[in-house]
């Protein structure tokens, strides 16, 4: 390949984080509740970003990033039902002001996995009537932040949250029930539709979407049952959300229902992409609809054991093209201690974005996960996703080589030929 790859001048090159993973001191949500019961690694002070966000934003600006996706912590703002902590809101407003001072576009996520304890004690997402609690929160926080935010993400990875919490039982509330998986996913999608309506009523010019985790499912072998299992996994995990937003069809185990409020209730696709899953049919895997994932079988894997499969991002973008909505890659990143591997991961995935752009896919931004090392849910602090290294004792931030490399891409809107030659040849072995 000759020459560099050029990206549009207005393309957003940013990073992404979430509140519980970096802020520290979040003691009013369900994750903290289960951490105290030793069901989860303790987040503690995490990255201490609640106090150090000013330095973090200054570092983003110095590195050259022009966008930042972060979440507001519902439980920090509403630690008890009926309570509204204005001081917490003022801190988020200050974050937004600082981002604007440095010409960094904020993308605000309203729900990123964690829930107030009081919400869960009332049945959480298992009860349809509880959607009203989330809608009330959205209405109030949008009113507080609307002066500073143009791009809103309602819910992060609804299918992941529903599956991990109620399907596989690896996340709170640690249940394993296929019926509850579909029920919770339905309620999360309905909550998205309510949030969409609220935000658009505040200002029709606001851009609103949800962050959908797209995974590529491939059959382990070229025979019927593996193909069926892979198609079923794709349908229950990927297509349910797409059908909901496009057709207003809400998921169910046996019966799908129409919910007209959700049809078309999005302005852009937020795409979270990390890996693929090689699927084998297994009659014992009832909770995963007989699909067994053979992870970590590729030529190159991350520290999480995930296959590195960059072309999967291109496949997702081409699939979404037919829906004729803008796309922002709201998460894409790698857990690794090898920073050269991280650099090539970025190059290889941005190459796939560039390929999609050349085929007239309307991709408007790329958020690397994550800006800094963070608390990685059930894996604790061991995985290192960050462009910036964090010392979890002193909370010192140390930009890795990849942080400067990515900043150069962000400022110049291009990937230099030398990196293309070095990194893309990995794909060509």
N, C-alpha and C positions, 0 to 999 in steps of 0.2 A: 504494500500500500504506500503510495507516495503522497507527501504533503500532510498538513495538519487537518483536524476535524474542526469545523466552525459551527458554533451554535448561535441562535438568534440573539440580537443585542439586548432584548428585553427578557431573556430567559432567566428564571430564578435559580440560582445556585445557593442552596442553603443547607441547614442541618435540622435535625429533629430530636426532641426529648419528650419526656412526660413527667408530670408533677411528682408522683410517688417515687419514681426512679432516681430523681436528682435532688429534690428540694430538701429533704430531711425534716424530721419532726412532725410528720403527718401521723397523728395519733387518734384520729376520729374516723378512719375508714376501715372497711372490712379486712383489708390485708393486714393492718396493724392488729386487729382483733385476733386473727388467726396466727400472726407472728407470736403473740403473747402465749398462745396455746402450743407453741413449738411445732406447728404444722407447716410453717414457712420460714425461710431464712429471715433474720431481722434486718430491716432497712436502716434503722437508727437515724443517724444524721445524713445518710446517703452521701451526696456530694456537697452538702451544706449550701446548695444553690439558693435557698430562700434568703440567705444572708449575702451570698457572693454573686448574685445575678448581675450586678453592675459591672463587676470585673469580667464576668463571662461575656456580656454583651460588648464590652470594650475590646475583648480579645477577638470576638467574631469580626468586628469592624476592622481591626488591625490585620486579620488574616485575609479579608477581602470578600467575605460572604455577604450576600445581599438579601437573604431571607432566613427566617427562623420559625420553625413550627414547635409550639409548646402547648401544654394543657393547663387549664385552670383546675384546681383541686376542689371539687364540690364539697367534700367534707370539711375542708379548711374554712370555706366560706359559710357553710351551714352545718356546724358541728352537731347541732340539735334541731329537731323539727321546729320551725317558727323562728329560729335564731339566724340573724344575718350579720356577719362580722365585717363591718365596713373597713377596718384596718387591713384585713387580708385583701379586700378588693382594691384598696389604695395601693398596696404593694404591686398587684398585677397591673394597675394603671401606670405605675411608675416604670415597670418593665417595658410597657408599650411605648411610653414616652421616650425612654432611652433608646429603644430600637429605632424609633423615628428620627431621633437626633443623629443616629449613625446611618440613616438611609437604608435600614434593614426592614424588609417587608415582613410583618408578623402574620403567621397562620395560627389561629387559635382553635384548639381542640377543647370541646366542652365536656367530653366523657372519655377517659382513657383507662378503662378496666376497673378503677376503684370506685367504691360506693360508700356513702355515709353509713355508719353502723345502724343508726335509727331507721334508715331506709330498708336495710336488710332485715331488721327485726320485724318490719311490717310486711315481709314477704318478698321484698326486692322485685326483681324482674320476672318472678314467677306469677305475679298478679297484675293483670291489665290495668286495674284502677290506679296502680302506683305510678303509671306513666305521668299522671298529673303532677306528681311531686317534681319530677325531672323538668316538665314543661314550665312549672312555676320558677324553678331555678334558672332555666334558660331565659325566660322573660326578664327576670331581674338583672342577670349578669350581662345580657346583651344591651340593656338600657345603660348599664354602667360603662361598658367598654366600646360602644358603637362608634364613638368619636375617633377611635384609634385603630379599628380593625376593618379590613375590607374582605378578607378571605376567612371563612369559618368552616370548621370540620365538626360535625355534630357528635358522631360516635366513632371511636376507633375500633376497627376490626370486630364488628358484631358477631360474625360467625366464629371467630376464634374465642371470644369471651364466652359465647354460649356453649361451644364444644368443650373447651377446657374446664369450665365450671360445672356443666351439667351433662356432658357426654363422657369424656374421659375421666372427669373427676380429679384433675391435677391442680386446678385453681379453686379458690373459694367459689361456692360453698361445698366443694368436693362431693358432688353428686354424680351418679352414673345412671342416666335415664334418657333413652332416646326420645321419649315423648316430651320430657322437659327441655331437651335441647331445642327441638323445633318450637316449643311454646315460648321459651326465652328469646330465641332468635326473632320470632314474630313480634314480640313486645319491644325488642330493641329497634326493630325496623319501624314500628309504629311510633316509637319515641323520636326516631330520626325525622319522620314526617311532621310530627308536631313541632319539633325544633326548627325545621325548615320553614314552616309557615310563620312561626314567631319572628325569625330573623328576617325573612323577606317583608313581613309587615313593618318591621323597623326601618328598612330601606331596601327597595326593590333592586338597587344597584349592587347590593352585597352578593358575593359569590359564595354559595353554600354547597357542601358535599359531605360525604362520609369517607373515612379511610378504610378501604376494602383490602384485606390481605388476599392476594391472588397467589395460588400455588398451582404449579403444573403437575398433573397426575398422569403418569405413564405406566402401562401394564408391564409387569416383570417379564412375561413371556407372551408370545403372539398366539394366545389361545383364548377361547371364549370366556371362561370364568375370570381370568385376570383382566381382560378388557372390560367385562361387565363391572367388576369391582372398581376399576379406575374410573369408568364413566359414572358410576353411582357416587363415588367420592367427589368427583368434579361437580356433579349435580347438586349434592347436598351442601357442599362447602362454597363453591363459586357461583353456580348458576342461580341458586335460591335468591341471593342478594341482587343479582342482575335482573332476574325476572320481577322481583319486587319493585325495583326502581323503574323499570321499563314498562311493565305490564300491570303493576298494581296487584300482583299475585303474591300473597303471603304464604310462607312455608307451613307444611304440616306433614305428619307421618303418612297419613293415607289421603286426607282431603286438603286441598288447597283452596283458600278463600280469597275473594277479591276485596281489596281495600283501596278505594279510589283515591284517598288522600295521599297515598304514597306514590302513585303513578306519576312519573315525571318530576318528582320532588327532589331534584338535584340539578346543580348547574355545572358541575364538573365531577370527574372521577378522581378520587384520591386512591392511588395505587401503592400498596405496600407489597414489595416483592423481595424474597430472600432465596428461595430454593425450589426444587422439584421434589416430588415423592414418587418412588418406584413402588407400584402397588401389586401385591399378590393376593389372590383370593384365599381367605382362611375362614372356614365355617365356624370356628370358635370365636371370631372377633365380632360378636353380635353388636356391641355398642358402637363400633365403627362401621356398621353396615357391611360386615364381612370383608373389609379391606384391611390388609396388613401392610404397613409401610416399611420398606427395606431401605432405611436411610443410611447415608454414609458409604454408599457403594461406588461412588463416582471416582474419577481419577484424582480429584482434588476436593478436600472437605475443609470446613471451618472448624474452629475449636468447639463449636456446638455439635459437631458431627454432621453438619448439613452439606449436601452436595453443592458445589459451586457450578451453577448452570446459567450463565449470563443470557444465552439465547432465549431462555424462558421469559425474560422481561420483554424482549421483542415480540414474542408470541402473544403475550398478554396485551401489549399495545396494539398490535394488529387486530386482535379479537375485538377490542373496544372501539376501534375506528368506526365500525358500522353504526354506532350509536350517536355519532356526530356531536359529541360533547368534548370540551377541553379536558385535558388530563394533567394532573400534577402527581409526580412520583413522591408520595408523602413519606415513604421509608424505603431505604435500600442500604444495607451495610453488612459488615462482616465482623465476627468475633475472632480475633487472631492476635498473637503476640509478635507476629512477623509483619512489620510495617511495610516491607516491600510487597508482601502478599496483599495488604490492604490497598496499596497504590494500584496494583494491577487489577484488583477487584473493581475499583472505581473506574479505571480505564475501560475495562471490558464491558461493564454495564452501561457506561455512557456511550460506548460505541454502539450498543444495541438501541439506545435512545436515539442516537444520530441516524441510524438506519431507518427507524420508524419516522423520524422527521422528514427524511428524504422521500418517504412514501406518503407524505401529506397527513400524517397523524398529528393532531393538534396537541402536542406535549408542551407545557408551558413552564415546567420547573422540575427540579430534582433535589430532594432533601436527603442528605446522607444521614443514616442512623449509625452512630449518634455523635453529637457534638463532643461530648465528653464521656469517658467511661462511666458506667452507672450500675445501679442495682438492677439485675436482669431477672426479676421475678423469681421463679422457683430455683434458678441457678445462682442466686445471690450475687456476690461481687466478683466471682471468678472470671466470667467472660469479659473480654476487653474489646468493646465495639468502638471506642472513642477515637476521633481524630486527635483529641487532647487527652493525655494521660492524667489520671487523678490519683494522688496519694491519699488514701482513705483515713489516714491518721492526721496529717497536717492540712489536708484539703488543698495542697499546692496543685496548680495546673501547669502542665508541661506539654506544649504543642509537639506532636510527633512530626516526623518528616512529611507524613501524609497530609497533615493539616495545612502545611505551607504549599504542598503540591496542589491540593484541592483549591486552595485560595488563589493560586495562579490561574487555574482553569476558570474560576469564578470571575476574576478580574478581566482576563483576556478573552473569555468566551471561546476558548479553543483548547484542544489537546494536541500537544506537539508530536511531531512525527517520530521522534526517538522513543517516546513512551508507547506509541502505537506499535512500533516494530517489536519492542521488547515484550510487551504484555499480550498482544494479540496472537503471537506465535504459540502461546500456550494453548489457544483454542484450535490450533492447526496441527497438533501432534497426531 
